[in-house]
Amino acid sequence: MFLITTIVISLVLFVYFKVNQTRSSGPAEKRSYAAKSSVAAGVFLAAFGINSFAYYLTGPAAFVLLLFVAVGGANIFLGIRNFKQLKPYVEKELAANDQ
């Protein structure tokens, strides 16, 4: 049940961040929302891979587990790294928009 909840929440967050990405005005803010959506997509892929292996327990499910956890982990790692790099630029952009 935990994995299914994680899958649904990560999909909702993915859609939320993508909608905010299209609504935002500045380029740094858009890239920040893209990085957040990448993390949500990574969590979805990892949770889906673990859930598929827990449900089927077969060889192909193990391959799907390894593949999805590897791709999901890469999305999570790169999304967090991009978000950390963009954070100062987003703060400057938002401060400039408030003035």
N, C-alpha and C positions, 0 to 999 in steps of 0.2 A: 504494500500500500504506500509505503514511503517513496518508492521509486516512481510510482505512477503520479503521486502528488508533485514530486520534483519535476517530472516531465511536463506536466500541465503548467506549473508555475513558470518554468523556464520558457515555455512557448509564449505564455502571456507576456512575460517580461521582454522577450524578443520582439514581439509585435509592438509593445509599448515604446521601446527604444527606437524602433524603425519609424514609427509615426512621429515621434519627437524629432528624429533626425530630419525628416522632410519638413517639419514646421519650423525648425530653428533657422536663424538668419545668418550667423557667422560661420566661416569655414572651419574654425577650430572646434566650435560647438558641435557642428555636424560630424566631424571626425571623432569627437568624444562619444557621441551617441552611437556611432558605428562600432567603436571599441567595446562599449557596454553591450551592444547586441551580439558582438562576437563572443563575449564571455557567456551570455545566455545561451547562444547556440552550442557552445562547447559543453556546457552543463547538460543540455538536452541530449547531445550525442553520447556523452559518457553514461548518463542515466539510462538511455535507451539501450545501449550495448550491454550494460550490466543486467538490465531487466530481461533482455532477450536470452541471455545465457542462463539466468536464474529460472526462466520459464521452460526452456527446451532442454538444456544440459546435453547438447550434442556437439559433434565436431565442428559443423558449420556455424553453430551458435558461438563456439569458442573463437572462431575466426572473426565473426562479426564483433564479438566483445573486444578482441585485441585491436581491430581496425577502428572501431568507433571510439574506444577509450584513447587511442593514440591521436586521432584527429581532434577529438573533443579536448584532450589535454593541451594540444597545440593551440587550439582556438582560445582556451582559457588563458594560457600563458601569454600569448601574443596580445590578446585583448587587454589584459591587465598591464602589460608593459606599455602598450600604446596609450592607454588611459593615463598612466603615471607621467608619461612624457608630455601629454597634451594638457595636463591639469593647469600649469602656470599660464599657458596661452589662453585657455578658456576663461580663467579668472580675469586676465587683462581685457579680454574681449567683452566680458559681461560688465566689467567696471567702466569700460568706454561707452557701452550702450546705455548705462544708467545715467551718464552725465548729460 
